[in-house]
Amino acid sequence: MDGQGPAPEGVDTSIPNVARMYDYYLGGKDNFAVDREAARKVVAMVPELPATVRGNRDFLGRAVRDAAEAGIRQFIDLGTGLPTRDNVHEVALEAAPGSRVVYVDYDPVVVAHGEALLATTPSVRIIEADLRRPREILDHPVVGALIDLDEPVAVLLAAILHFVPDSEDPHALVAQLRDAMAPGSRLIFSHGLSDPDRPEATKGSREVYASATSPVSDRSRDEILRFLDGFEILPPGLVPAAAWYPGESRDQVPSGSDLIVAAVGRKP
């Protein structure tokens, strides 16, 4: 994309798309002028956001690798976003050949990109579905073909639940997923953290996202911890995504990196 040529059929380039904005923060090229303009407005208010997003992406890779090394061989990535470096299936298959991965996104453009990327990888699939309807995802035939919910599974909710407003009861959505997961399963999770010290930046960022495909609902630490109810939170606990390493938290992380916090929960 990146402003080269017309948009694919069915793609609305008049509204900023949160997946394409995220791609821009990561330094990708799968974005349009409207996405870049919106993302730059946010970065002007929150300059450390691109580094924070990259820290979240790195957390995802470490958590997936740790789950694979712990014996988990199946992964469901909800709200996967556009393909980028160190995708979940690449990390999982490198750590544990034979791993099976299902990507889930409600954006048809994301799904089209994923299908092209995964065309020759039989143990990895992507489906178009909405995480706000967990039962439809769990009952999807592609999920049933690749994922055995009677065995441990890693469910990924990385930087996606802050796009689900309270009116959709996101805590109940996570509880539905948790209840379907076998003992020993993991929730790999990150979420935007509200910053009471910068109310103007928070307000301004929310206004930008309110004009995009999904408004943002960053939450307090206590609200975020509630998503992990019913899980044993593995060390180092709920920490800035850039600081999360298996079993430990790193002190030296970029300034402002606590804008996205992360944790891994294990179902007892």
N, C-alpha and C positions, 0 to 999 in steps of 0.2 A: 504494500500500500504506500504509505509515506508520501502521499500526494502524487504518485505516479499513475497516470491513466485514470479511467473511470472506475467508480466503485463497483463491486460485483452486484449482480442482480439481487434485489431484495434487501440490500444494505442501506440503511438510512444514515446519511452522512450529515444530517442537519442537527442531530442530537448527540452530545458526547456519550460515548459508550464506556462503562466503567472497566470492562476487560481491556479495551484498547488504551484507556488512560493508564492502567496498570502496566501494560506493555511499554508505554512511553516511559514511565518511571524506571523500568528495567533497562531502558536503552534500546528497546526493540524498534522494528520498522513496521509492524502491523497496526498502524494507526493513521488517522486522517487529520486534516487541519483542525476540525472542530474538537477532536480529542486532545490535540496538542495545546490548543488555546485554553481549554478548560484545565488541563493538567498544569499548565504554566501558572495559571491563576492560583491554584492550590499551592504550588511550590513557592510562589512569591510570598505566601503567608506562612508556609511551613517548609523552609529551605532544606531541612534534613530528611524530608519524606523520601526522596529517591534512595538514599542510603538505608533508610529504615526498611523500605520495600525489598531491597536487595538482601538485607539481613534476614528478613522473613523467608525469602526464597532459599537462602542457605540453611536456615533452620529446618525447612521442609526436607531438604536432602539428608541432613544429619538424622532426623527423626525416622525417615523411611529406612535408611541404612541400618539404624539401630534396631528397628522392628524386624527387618529381614535377618539380621544377625542373631536375633532372639528366637528365630524359628518361624515367624509369620511369613506365609507365602501367598497371601491374597490381600489385595488393596482396593478400596473404593475411594476415589477422589471426587468429592462433591464440590461443584463450582470451580472446575479445574482452570478455566481461563485459557487464553491463547498459549499454544506451545512455545516454550522458550528453552533455555539451557537447563541441563540436569532435570529433565522431566521425571515424574515419579516412576514410570516404567523403566527408564534408563537406569536410574539408581537402584531400583529393586532387582532388576535382572542382572546387573553387575554384581550386586551383593549376594544374590541367591538365584542362579539360573533356574528357570521353571516357575518363577513367580507369575501370578496372574493379576491383571490390573483392569479395572473398569473405571473409566473417566465419565463424569456426569456434568453436563452443563445445559442450561436452558436456552443459550444463545446459538441459533443455527449457524452463524458464521464460525464460532468456536468449534462446533461439531464438525463442520466441513473441513476446517484446518486439521482437526484431529484425525478424521477419517483418512485424509491424504497422507498424514504422517505415519499412520498405523496400518496402512494397507497390507503390508507384508509381515505383520507381527501377530500370529494367530492367538497368542495368549493375552493380548491386550485389545480392548475395545472401548469405544466411546458411544454414549447414548445421549439423546436429547431428552432431558427430563428436568424437573424443578425440585430442588431440595426442600421446598415448602410442602411437598407431597411425598414424604418418605416411603409410605406404603407402596406407591406406584413404582418407586425405584427398586425397593426390595423385591417386588413381585415381577419385575421386568424380566422377560425371557433371556436377554443377554446376561443379566446379572445371575440368573439361575443357572445358566450354562457354564459360567466361569467361576462363580463364587459359591462355596459351600458354607452356609451360615451356621452349620453345626460345628464348624472348625473356627479357630481364631482368625480374625480378620482385622486389618487396620483400616479404620475409616478416617479420612482426611477432611477436615473443615478448616482450611488455611485461609485466613483473611477474607472470609466470605460471610460469616454470620452478622457482621456489622452492616451488611446490606439487607438484612431481614428486620423490619421494624417490629417494635413490641406488639403492635396490633396483630401480627402473624404468630405471636407466642413462640418465639424461637427456642426457648428453653424446653417447651413441650416437644418440638420437632427433634431436638437432640435426644430427649428421653425415649422417643419412639425408636430411634436408631440404636440407642444403648440397649433397650430391651430385646432387640432382635439379634444382638451380638453375642457370640458364645463366650464363656469364661476364657480369660487369657487374651481377649481381643484388646486392641488399643484405639484410642481416640487421639489423633494427631491434630492439634488445635491451635489456632492463633486468632487474635481479635484486636481491633483498634481500641485503644485506651483513651478515655476522655482526659483532657488536660485542663484542670481548673485554673491553672496559672496563666493560661492564654485564652481567655474567653473570646476575644475578638477573632483570633485565628480559627478557633473552633467554629464560631458562628459563620465566618466567611467561607470556610471549607464546606460546611453543611449546605450553604446557599448554592455553591457551585455544583455539588452533587445532586441537589434538589432539581436542577435543570438537566441532569444526565439520566441514563436509563435506570439507575437505582439510587435513591437517596441513601445517605450514610447515617448510621446510628451508633457512634462510638459510645462505649459504656464504662461504668466505674469498675474498679477491681472486684468489688463484691458481686456485682452483676455478672461479670465474666466468670468468676469462680463457680457460680451457680450452674453453668453449663457442664461442669465436671462432677456434679452430684452423681453418686453411684459408681464413680471410678476411683481407684487408688491413684493419686497423682504421683507419678514417678519423679525421682530427683532429677533436676534441681527445683521442681515446683513450677509455679507460674512466675516467669521472669521475662525480661525483654527478649524478643525473638533472637536478636543477634547474640545474646548471652547464653542461650540454651545449648548445652552440650550434654551428651548422655551421662547422667550421674553427677553433673557439676554445672556450676554457673560461672561464666567468665566475667571478671571485673572490668577488663579493658574493652569497652564497647563504645561506638560512636555516640557523641552527644545527641540527645533526643531520641535514642533508639528505643525508649520505652513507649513510643507512640503505638507500637504493636507488641503485645505480650503473647507469650506462647507457653504451652504445657503439653505433656503427653499423659493421658490417663489410661490405666489398665483396668479392665473389668475383672473383678475378683471371681 
